[in-house]
């Protein structure tokens, strides 16, 4: 921030990330402001400005800088910040102390843990302090013992399968002990939060927010037209079910030629979408019980929102390069289970995958209660023109007559809109979607009948479906 920007900011007034004190401010006053900013979003503290926005300047810059450094060292643990500098504002010298965002610890001064609330420094409530300690890795929620849980709440068949894939001969109990999924507490073995999340019989019984809400909306905003799935179970099961949801609900570019050969590609690189889900499951703040991971698919974008802010020193600015794991136990076990090639710690892989198919870079945003990543599906290159007007195939973009449809239903409707085609059978749609179970095919066609798009004709093996709009009355 240059001198003009500083002057303009002072005119605008103090904020959560910008504050100032007079030259003679006591070390204790400076330390309180530094600690509060470090525990919140970082910011900038100016010395040499009065509380009524008047730039007074400082007479002895070296002495003021020394006092700021004394204040930083008086904080517990010592606050390491860039060396304060001088700046000229309104023709006068002020001292600028910068506190970077994403500081690695939780800081106290004189036994108090402070945060910025508006323009004031306020003490943290015990609940909020615990959450901040977990968020910055000072306390590990995942290795805490689960109240009311016992070893009977562990699915030992899952634990046995996990231990069998580890190098050497390891019993399930030993494997979970080594990974801190169970710990010895008050003379007996008890499961930890990580153990319940990864191997529990009913994880949501103890951690109700540990789930994924997956929704496909028909348009670009939330609406009453959607397909929803609430994904629960262990974390590995959640990842697998979320992948299935993506396969079922990500739109595909469908092209059907005269021979009815079908070519398709997902609207996003599947590996990029999967990576976001795995990262959300691995790194979310599980101490927050009032919210789930949200996987939302819109017509123009995919959003993955995780409860809890960015962990440790990670910020929006350094997210491509910084590495920090809020849940190292969960990360390690997911690595042991073979998810590591999809995991990663940063987002550079997702960015690379999007660029490979010439889609724009992901966007990142911190929300009031979490962190969101967005992928956008705008096409960089227009599709090639059809060979003739008769070869033109319709695209429904996830809706038909204002109703949400999935990619398989879209393929069926494209088939029915092809010149000379008036009916479709279960076998026809199975041929278009060979990797899909026949019962899923049956349900998809039945759903189109329920939505009043298709009409079923005939019975049993002789049945077929036609467009409702083709019926002559």
C-alpha distance (Angstrom), angle and dihedral (degrees) to the residues before:
residue distance angle dihedral
X1 . . .
X2 3.82 . .
X3 3.81 127.6 .
X4 3.82 93.8 -93.0
X5 3.81 91.6 50.9
X6 3.81 90.6 48.5
X7 3.78 91.4 50.9
X8 3.81 91.4 49.1
X9 3.81 91.7 47.7
X10 3.81 91.0 51.8
X11 3.81 89.9 51.9
X12 3.82 90.1 50.2
X13 3.79 92.7 52.7
X14 3.80 142.7 -119.0
X15 3.80 118.3 -43.5
X16 3.77 139.8 -179.0
X17 3.82 89.7 -85.6
X18 3.80 100.3 33.6
X19 3.80 127.1 56.3
X20 3.79 138.6 150.6
X21 3.79 142.4 -157.8
X22 3.77 136.1 -167.6
X23 3.80 120.3 -95.0
X24 3.79 94.0 -101.4
X25 3.82 96.5 51.3
X26 3.81 111.6 143.9
X27 3.80 121.1 -108.0
X28 3.81 88.3 -115.7
X29 3.82 92.1 56.1
X30 3.78 92.6 47.8
X31 3.83 91.9 47.5
X32 3.81 92.2 52.2
X33 3.81 92.1 54.0
X34 3.81 93.5 44.7
X35 3.82 92.5 49.9
X36 3.81 93.1 46.4
X37 3.81 92.8 51.7
X38 3.81 91.8 45.3
X39 3.82 89.8 53.2
X40 3.80 92.4 49.7
X41 3.82 126.1 34.3
X42 3.79 102.0 -43.1
X43 3.77 119.5 -113.7
X44 3.77 144.8 162.5
X45 3.82 131.0 -67.5
X46 3.79 119.3 -160.7
X47 3.81 124.1 -159.2
X48 3.79 117.3 -157.0
X49 3.81 101.1 45.9
X50 3.82 126.3 104.2
X51 3.78 123.1 -130.5
X52 3.82 89.9 -107.0
X53 3.85 90.9 61.8
X54 3.81 96.2 -101.7
X55 3.82 113.3 144.3
X56 3.82 104.3 -132.9
X57 3.80 99.4 166.5
X58 3.82 127.4 -148.4
X59 3.79 127.6 -90.2
X60 3.81 97.9 -156.9
X61 3.86 110.1 33.9
X62 3.83 94.1 176.8
X63 3.81 92.3 55.9
X64 3.82 92.4 48.3
X65 3.82 92.2 48.7
X66 3.81 88.9 50.4
X67 3.81 90.2 52.0
X68 3.84 91.3 51.4
X69 3.83 90.0 51.7
X70 3.82 90.4 48.8
X71 3.81 88.8 52.6
X72 3.82 92.0 49.8
X73 3.81 90.9 51.1
X74 3.82 91.5 47.9
X75 3.80 89.8 61.9
X76 3.84 118.6 93.5
X77 2.97 111.8 -97.9
X78 3.79 96.9 21.0
X79 3.79 110.2 -97.0
X80 3.80 110.2 -125.0
X81 3.81 109.6 -157.1
X82 3.82 135.0 155.4
X83 3.78 114.2 -77.6
X84 3.84 108.9 -86.3
X85 3.81 113.8 -109.6
X86 3.78 137.8 -158.1
X87 3.78 123.5 -111.0
X88 3.79 133.7 -176.1
X89 3.80 113.4 -124.2
X90 3.81 121.5 172.3
X91 3.79 88.2 -13.0
X92 3.81 93.6 -55.8
X93 3.81 133.3 104.5
X94 3.81 118.3 -112.3
X95 3.80 130.5 175.2
X96 3.81 117.5 -121.8
X97 3.82 119.9 -157.4
X98 3.82 115.0 -173.8
X99 3.80 122.9 -156.6
X100 3.82 109.8 -164.5
X101 3.82 118.6 -135.9
X102 3.80 119.5 -110.2
X103 3.82 98.0 38.2
X104 3.82 111.3 -171.2
X105 3.83 100.1 -127.4
X106 3.79 142.2 42.0
X107 3.81 108.3 -110.0
X108 3.79 131.4 -149.1
X109 3.77 133.9 -173.7
X110 3.78 123.8 -161.0
X111 3.81 89.0 -9.1
X112 3.82 93.8 -54.6
X113 3.80 127.8 115.6
X114 3.80 107.0 -149.5
X115 3.81 134.4 -172.1
X116 3.77 134.2 -176.9
X117 3.79 116.0 -100.2
X118 3.77 107.8 178.9
X119 3.81 104.9 -50.0
X120 3.81 95.3 -25.1
X121 3.80 134.5 87.1
X122 3.81 108.5 -127.4
X123 3.83 131.6 -177.6
X124 3.79 115.8 -108.1
X125 3.79 117.4 -112.8
X126 3.84 113.5 -122.9
X127 3.82 93.3 -108.5
X128 3.81 92.6 49.7
X129 3.82 91.1 44.7
X130 3.81 91.2 54.5
X131 3.80 90.7 49.3
X132 3.80 91.7 50.2
X133 3.82 90.7 48.4
X134 3.81 89.5 52.9
X135 3.79 92.7 44.6
X136 3.80 92.4 54.1
X137 3.78 95.3 42.7
X138 3.80 96.5 -110.3
X139 3.82 90.0 119.3
X140 3.79 124.9 27.7
X141 3.79 114.5 -136.4
X142 3.79 92.2 -178.2
X143 3.83 93.2 61.9
X144 3.81 95.5 46.9
X145 3.80 116.2 111.7
X146 3.81 113.5 -104.3
X147 3.79 110.9 -118.0
X148 3.82 111.2 -121.5
X149 3.80 95.5 8.4
X150 3.80 126.8 119.3
X151 3.79 136.8 -179.7
X152 3.82 87.4 -87.2
X153 3.81 87.2 70.8
X154 3.81 90.8 62.8
X155 3.82 117.8 91.5
X156 3.77 97.5 -130.7
X157 3.79 93.2 -170.2
X158 3.81 87.5 63.8
X159 3.80 90.3 45.6
X160 3.82 90.7 49.6
X161 3.81 91.9 51.6
X162 3.80 90.2 48.2
X163 3.82 93.8 49.3
X164 3.82 91.4 47.7
X165 3.81 90.2 62.8
X166 3.81 95.2 51.3
X167 3.81 119.0 96.3
X168 3.81 114.3 -93.8
X169 3.76 127.5 11.0
X170 3.78 107.9 -53.6
X171 3.78 127.3 166.9
X172 3.83 117.0 -131.3
X173 3.81 91.0 -114.2
X174 3.81 92.8 51.0
X175 3.80 91.8 46.6
X176 3.80 92.4 53.2
X177 3.80 91.6 45.2
X178 3.81 91.9 52.6
X179 3.79 90.8 50.4
X180 3.85 93.5 46.2
X181 3.79 91.0 -117.8
X182 3.79 86.7 127.2
X183 3.81 125.8 23.1
X184 3.77 137.2 -175.6
X185 3.79 108.5 -101.4
X186 3.80 125.9 174.1
X187 3.78 91.9 -15.3
X188 3.81 99.7 -47.1
X189 3.78 139.4 73.2
X190 3.79 116.1 -96.1
X191 3.83 132.3 177.4
X192 3.78 120.0 -109.2
X193 3.79 126.0 -142.3
X194 3.81 88.8 -97.2
X195 3.79 90.8 51.1
X196 3.82 92.7 52.1
X197 3.81 92.3 45.1
X198 3.80 93.6 49.7
X199 3.81 103.4 32.3
X200 3.81 107.8 11.6
X201 3.78 123.4 129.7
X202 3.82 91.0 -139.4
X203 3.81 108.9 11.1
X204 3.82 94.7 172.8
X205 3.80 90.8 57.9
X206 3.80 87.5 72.0
X207 3.83 102.1 23.0
X208 3.78 106.4 34.6
X209 3.77 97.5 179.4
X210 3.81 93.8 52.8
X211 3.80 95.9 105.7
X212 3.80 143.6 92.4
X213 3.79 124.0 -116.9
X214 3.82 106.5 -155.0
X215 3.81 118.9 -170.7
X216 3.81 134.7 172.0
X217 3.81 110.6 -156.8
X218 3.78 121.4 -162.4
X219 3.80 97.0 -134.0
X220 3.80 141.0 24.3
X221 3.81 94.4 -78.4
X222 3.79 136.7 42.8
X223 3.78 110.8 -77.7
X224 3.80 143.4 156.8
X225 3.81 90.6 -92.2
X226 3.81 108.4 82.1
X227 3.79 147.6 115.8
X228 3.81 114.2 -128.1
X229 3.79 136.6 -171.2
X230 3.81 126.1 -177.5
X231 3.79 106.1 -148.4
X232 3.80 116.8 -155.8
X233 3.81 137.1 154.4
X234 3.79 128.9 79.7
X235 3.79 119.2 -18.5
X236 3.84 94.3 -105.3
X237 3.81 89.5 51.1
X238 3.80 90.9 48.5
X239 3.80 91.2 53.4
X240 3.81 92.0 50.1
X241 3.81 93.6 46.9
X242 3.81 91.5 46.9
X243 3.81 88.7 53.0
X244 3.80 89.5 52.3
X245 3.81 89.6 50.1
X246 3.80 89.7 52.6
X247 3.81 91.6 49.6
X248 3.79 90.9 49.2
X249 3.80 98.9 43.8
X250 3.80 109.7 28.8
X251 3.77 107.2 101.1
X252 3.75 118.3 -116.8
X253 3.75 129.8 -151.1
X254 3.79 99.9 -115.4
X255 3.78 122.6 -163.4
X256 3.82 121.3 178.7
X257 3.78 119.1 -172.6
X258 3.79 132.2 -167.2
X259 3.80 91.2 -79.4
X260 3.83 89.6 51.5
X261 3.82 90.3 -118.4
X262 3.80 108.9 158.1
X263 3.80 126.7 -143.3
X264 3.79 122.3 -178.1
X265 3.80 144.2 173.5
X266 3.80 129.1 -176.4
X267 3.79 120.5 -108.7
X268 3.85 88.0 -119.3
X269 3.80 129.7 26.8
X270 3.80 102.0 -87.4
X271 3.81 91.2 -139.5
X272 3.81 90.7 56.1
X273 3.81 93.1 50.7
X274 3.81 91.1 45.5
X275 3.81 91.6 48.7
X276 3.79 91.2 56.3
X277 3.80 91.5 51.5
X278 3.81 93.7 48.8
X279 3.80 92.1 46.8
X280 3.80 90.8 50.1
X281 3.81 92.2 50.2
X282 3.80 92.5 46.4
X283 3.79 99.8 44.0
X284 3.82 108.3 30.5
X285 3.80 120.6 116.8
X286 3.81 104.4 -102.7
X287 3.80 92.0 -174.0
X288 3.83 86.7 76.5
X289 3.79 105.5 84.7
X290 3.80 101.2 173.9
X291 3.80 98.3 73.2
X292 3.81 141.4 42.0
X293 3.77 134.2 -147.0
X294 3.81 106.3 -84.7
X295 3.81 120.2 -144.8
X296 3.80 105.7 -173.8
X297 3.80 124.5 178.5
X298 3.80 117.4 -162.9
X299 3.79 130.2 176.7
X300 3.80 91.9 -97.7
X301 3.82 104.9 25.5
X302 3.79 150.9 19.3
X303 3.80 119.6 -130.2
X304 3.81 128.7 -165.6
X305 3.81 114.3 -173.5
X306 3.81 121.8 -173.1
X307 3.82 125.5 -163.4
X308 3.79 112.3 -115.6
X309 3.78 132.2 37.7
X310 3.78 125.7 -84.2
X311 3.82 109.5 -62.8
X312 3.80 126.7 -110.1
X313 3.80 115.4 -34.3
X314 3.83 94.7 -12.3
X315 3.82 114.5 121.0
X316 3.81 135.4 169.5
X317 3.81 88.4 -100.7
X318 3.83 97.0 53.3
X319 3.81 99.9 28.9
X320 3.81 93.2 112.5
X321 3.80 92.9 58.8
X322 3.82 110.2 20.8
X323 3.81 120.1 95.4
X324 3.80 123.2 -157.0
X325 3.79 131.8 141.2
X326 3.79 120.5 -153.1
X327 3.83 90.5 -170.3
X328 3.83 108.9 36.1
X329 3.83 93.0 165.4
X330 3.81 92.6 54.5
X331 3.81 90.8 44.0
X332 3.82 91.5 51.6
X333 3.81 94.6 48.8
X334 3.80 92.3 46.7
X335 3.79 86.7 50.8
X336 3.82 90.3 51.4
X337 3.80 88.9 50.9
X338 3.79 93.5 55.2
X339 3.80 101.5 -101.7
X340 3.79 93.2 112.5
X341 3.80 94.7 95.2
X342 3.79 86.3 60.9
X343 3.77 96.5 39.6
X344 3.77 115.9 63.4
X345 3.79 119.4 158.1
X346 3.79 99.4 -113.9
X347 3.75 137.8 43.2
X348 3.80 98.0 -116.3
X349 3.82 90.5 104.1
X350 3.80 92.0 54.2
X351 3.80 90.7 48.7
X352 3.82 91.1 49.9
X353 3.82 92.4 48.8
X354 3.81 91.9 50.7
X355 3.79 92.0 48.4
X356 3.80 91.3 50.1
X357 3.80 89.6 65.0
X358 3.82 92.7 38.1
X359 3.79 96.7 -110.8
X360 3.80 121.2 141.7
X361 3.80 120.8 -91.9
X362 3.81 118.6 -89.0
X363 3.79 118.9 -94.9
X364 3.81 122.9 -132.8
X365 3.78 128.4 -156.4
X366 3.79 136.7 174.3
X367 3.79 111.3 -137.2
X368 3.80 129.0 -163.3
X369 3.79 90.9 -90.7
X370 3.77 106.9 16.8
X371 3.78 152.0 -10.7
X372 3.82 129.0 -72.6
X373 3.80 133.7 -160.4
X374 3.80 120.6 -166.9
X375 3.81 129.9 -163.4
X376 3.81 119.6 -165.7
X377 3.79 125.4 -151.8
X378 3.80 103.3 -156.5
X379 3.77 109.7 145.1
X380 3.81 114.8 -120.8
X381 3.79 94.9 -161.9
X382 3.82 122.5 41.3
X383 3.81 116.8 -122.7
X384 3.83 115.4 -96.7
X385 3.82 115.5 -95.5
X386 3.82 116.3 -97.5
X387 3.79 118.7 -99.3
X388 3.77 90.0 -121.5
X389 3.79 138.7 -8.9
X390 3.80 89.3 -97.3
X391 3.82 91.4 59.3
X392 3.81 94.2 58.5
X393 3.79 111.4 118.7
X394 3.80 122.2 -161.1
X395 3.81 122.4 -121.6
X396 3.76 119.4 -152.7
X397 3.85 100.7 -171.7
X398 3.80 94.1 -141.7
X399 3.82 96.6 -47.7
X400 3.79 138.5 79.9
X401 3.80 121.3 -172.0
X402 3.80 87.6 -13.1
X403 3.82 94.1 -54.0
X404 3.81 125.9 116.6
X405 3.81 115.2 -110.5
X406 3.81 130.5 -179.0
X407 3.84 124.7 -127.2
X408 3.82 93.6 -95.4
X409 3.78 91.7 52.2
X410 3.79 88.7 48.0
X411 3.82 89.3 54.4
X412 3.82 89.9 51.6
X413 3.80 92.2 51.3
X414 3.80 92.1 46.7
X415 3.80 87.3 52.3
X416 3.82 91.9 51.2
X417 3.81 92.2 48.2
X418 3.81 92.8 53.8
X419 3.84 113.5 111.4
X420 3.80 111.8 -89.8
X421 3.84 94.6 12.4
X422 3.80 118.1 114.2
X423 3.79 104.8 154.9
X424 3.79 141.1 39.5
X425 3.82 131.4 -163.4
X426 3.78 132.9 -159.6
X427 3.81 87.8 -103.2
X428 3.81 91.9 52.4
X429 3.80 92.2 54.3
X430 3.82 90.7 43.0
X431 3.81 87.6 57.0
X432 3.80 90.2 52.3
X433 3.82 91.6 47.7
X434 3.83 104.4 32.1
X435 3.82 95.1 165.9
X436 3.80 94.7 56.9
X437 3.81 123.7 94.6
X438 3.87 114.0 -107.9
X439 3.81 91.2 -124.0
X440 3.82 89.7 57.1
X441 3.83 88.9 50.8
X442 3.81 90.3 51.4
X443 3.80 91.9 49.6
X444 3.82 92.1 48.5
X445 3.80 92.7 54.7
X446 3.80 92.2 43.1
X447 3.82 89.1 52.2
X448 3.82 90.3 54.4
X449 3.79 87.9 53.4
X450 3.82 90.3 50.1
X451 3.80 89.2 50.7
X452 3.81 88.9 53.9
X453 3.81 92.6 -117.9
X454 3.82 98.3 111.6
X455 3.80 133.6 31.9
X456 3.80 119.8 -144.7
X457 3.79 114.0 -133.7
X458 3.81 127.1 -167.7
X459 3.78 129.5 4.5
X460 3.82 136.7 -84.6
X461 3.83 114.2 -30.5
X462 3.78 92.8 1.0
X463 3.79 94.9 54.8
X464 3.80 124.0 117.1
X465 3.80 138.2 166.5
X466 3.79 132.3 -120.7
X467 3.79 133.5 -175.5
X468 3.80 111.1 -89.1
X469 3.78 88.0 -136.0
X470 3.83 90.4 60.6
X471 3.80 93.2 61.8
X472 3.82 111.1 108.5
X473 3.80 112.4 -144.4
